[in-house]
């Protein structure tokens, strides 16, 4: 265990997280009031019907985004459409998106109605935990681009 901790303490965070000019943001999981992190939601409880892409207001300004603007979020493994919302509590360079929304990959869905399926941005083959095999679900390197 001490050797593993030493490895973590001495590693390059940017290299580990794979952030670079193409993927400058880190996607983290989030929570939303009145919703669960699963696909079971009572109609009308989630006000938007979808999972907003929460961003630091300075990042939104830098990308010329207004609240509710459509954005494409891309990772090394896939892409989803989401809708930006400001969250001044987030650090710059972080995007928060709640799991449990969106359609199945390959099936038609409306991102404004159904939300973004975060699983389309992840991979079982990317940085799995050596102890239990779970893939990386947070600090995913992503890009955010305005639609249109």
Backbone torsions as a table, in degrees:
resi	resn	phi	psi	omega
1	UNK	NA	-40.4	-178.6
2	UNK	-64.2	-37.3	177.8
3	UNK	-64.5	-40.0	177.8
4	UNK	-64.6	-43.2	177.8
5	UNK	-62.5	-39.4	177.3
6	UNK	-63.1	-41.4	177.8
7	UNK	-60.6	-42.3	178.4
8	UNK	-66.2	-41.7	-177.9
9	UNK	-66.3	-26.7	-175.2
10	UNK	-105.1	-2.9	-177.7
11	UNK	-76.8	159.2	174.2
12	UNK	-80.4	117.3	-178.0
13	UNK	-61.8	-43.7	-179.7
14	UNK	-62.8	-41.3	179.1
15	UNK	-66.9	-40.7	-179.8
16	UNK	-64.6	-43.9	-177.0
17	UNK	-84.8	-9.4	175.7
18	UNK	62.8	27.8	174.4
19	UNK	-80.0	143.8	178.9
20	UNK	-161.2	-168.3	-177.6
21	UNK	-62.9	-31.0	179.5
22	UNK	-79.9	-28.8	-178.7
23	UNK	-131.1	74.1	-172.1
24	UNK	-82.8	-12.2	-177.8
25	UNK	-102.8	160.8	171.6
26	UNK	-117.1	126.6	178.5
27	UNK	-90.5	129.1	177.2
28	UNK	-121.6	153.9	174.5
29	UNK	-70.4	153.5	178.7
30	UNK	-136.8	175.0	174.9
31	UNK	-124.7	156.4	175.7
32	UNK	-131.9	140.7	176.4
33	UNK	-59.7	142.2	177.9
34	UNK	68.6	22.1	179.6
35	UNK	-144.5	156.3	175.7
36	UNK	-106.8	160.0	178.1
37	UNK	-83.8	48.6	178.5
38	UNK	-150.5	176.0	-176.4
39	UNK	-80.1	-7.9	-180.0
40	UNK	-83.0	109.1	178.1
41	UNK	-137.6	134.8	177.0
42	UNK	-72.2	137.2	179.1
43	UNK	-56.1	133.9	176.6
44	UNK	85.6	-10.1	-178.4
45	UNK	-74.3	-45.9	175.8
46	UNK	-83.8	114.8	-171.6
47	UNK	-57.9	-40.3	-176.9
48	UNK	-85.4	-25.9	-173.4
49	UNK	86.1	-17.5	-179.2
50	UNK	-127.4	172.9	178.9
51	UNK	-98.6	107.8	-179.4
52	UNK	-63.5	153.4	171.7
53	UNK	-91.5	99.7	-178.7
54	UNK	-77.0	132.7	-177.2
55	UNK	-139.8	155.2	173.1
56	UNK	-63.5	134.6	-178.9
57	UNK	-56.4	-33.2	178.3
58	UNK	-66.4	-38.0	176.5
59	UNK	-66.0	-40.5	177.6
60	UNK	-62.3	-42.2	179.2
61	UNK	-63.7	-41.8	-180.0
62	UNK	-62.6	-32.8	179.1
63	UNK	-93.4	5.9	-179.3
64	UNK	56.7	43.7	179.7
65	UNK	-102.3	140.8	171.9
66	UNK	-107.0	158.0	176.5
67	UNK	-54.8	132.0	179.2
68	UNK	89.2	-5.6	178.1
69	UNK	-65.7	141.1	176.7
70	UNK	-73.2	136.5	176.8
71	UNK	-133.7	149.4	170.2
72	UNK	-100.9	124.7	177.2
73	UNK	-105.7	122.6	-175.4
74	UNK	-121.3	138.3	174.7
75	UNK	-119.4	-173.7	174.7
76	UNK	-67.3	-12.5	-170.5
77	UNK	-118.7	-13.4	-178.2
78	UNK	176.2	-171.2	-176.6
79	UNK	-146.1	144.7	174.6
80	UNK	-134.9	157.3	173.0
81	UNK	-99.7	133.8	178.7
82	UNK	-140.3	-177.6	-177.7
83	UNK	-131.6	124.0	-171.6
84	UNK	-72.5	144.5	173.3
85	UNK	-144.2	139.6	-179.4
86	UNK	-76.5	142.8	172.3
87	UNK	-141.4	98.7	-177.7
88	UNK	-64.3	-12.0	178.0
89	UNK	-81.4	-10.0	178.5
90	UNK	-86.5	143.4	173.5
91	UNK	-68.2	151.5	173.5
92	UNK	-60.8	139.7	179.7
93	UNK	90.4	4.2	-179.6
94	UNK	-117.8	137.9	173.6
95	UNK	-121.6	132.1	-179.9
96	UNK	-113.6	128.5	-177.8
97	UNK	-139.3	129.8	-177.0
98	UNK	-80.2	137.6	175.3
99	UNK	-73.2	167.2	173.5
100	UNK	90.8	12.7	178.8
101	UNK	-118.6	175.2	173.9
102	UNK	84.8	170.2	-179.8
103	UNK	-92.4	174.7	176.6
104	UNK	-71.7	143.1	177.4
105	UNK	-55.4	136.1	179.3
106	UNK	85.5	-8.8	178.7
107	UNK	-102.9	145.1	178.2
108	UNK	-70.1	136.3	175.5
109	UNK	-153.5	160.7	179.8
110	UNK	-104.0	111.6	-177.0
111	UNK	-62.7	-25.3	178.3
112	UNK	-73.5	-29.9	179.6
113	UNK	-92.7	-43.3	-170.5
114	UNK	-100.8	-20.5	-178.0
115	UNK	89.4	-173.7	-176.7
116	UNK	-104.1	131.8	178.0
117	UNK	-86.1	101.0	-177.0
118	UNK	-59.8	-27.3	-179.8
119	UNK	-59.6	-24.2	179.0
120	UNK	-70.0	-11.9	179.6
121	UNK	-98.7	-8.0	-175.9
122	UNK	-107.9	170.2	177.8
123	UNK	-149.2	141.8	175.4
124	UNK	-64.8	-21.2	-174.9
125	UNK	-93.3	0.5	-175.4
126	UNK	-104.4	107.4	168.9
127	UNK	57.2	46.2	178.4
128	UNK	-67.8	147.8	178.8
129	UNK	-68.9	128.4	-176.5
130	UNK	-67.5	-18.8	-178.0
131	UNK	-87.5	-44.1	-175.7
132	UNK	-123.2	-3.1	173.0
133	UNK	80.9	-0.2	179.8
134	UNK	-64.7	137.1	176.1
135	UNK	-74.3	165.1	177.5
136	UNK	-65.9	127.0	-179.8
137	UNK	-115.9	-7.2	179.1
138	UNK	-137.7	162.7	-176.4
139	UNK	57.4	38.7	176.9
140	UNK	-77.8	131.0	176.4
141	UNK	-70.9	126.4	-178.8
142	UNK	-139.8	162.9	168.1
143	UNK	-113.4	154.3	177.2
144	UNK	-128.0	122.3	179.9
145	UNK	-129.0	136.4	175.4
146	UNK	-64.5	142.5	176.9
147	UNK	-84.9	130.3	178.5
148	UNK	87.6	NA	NA
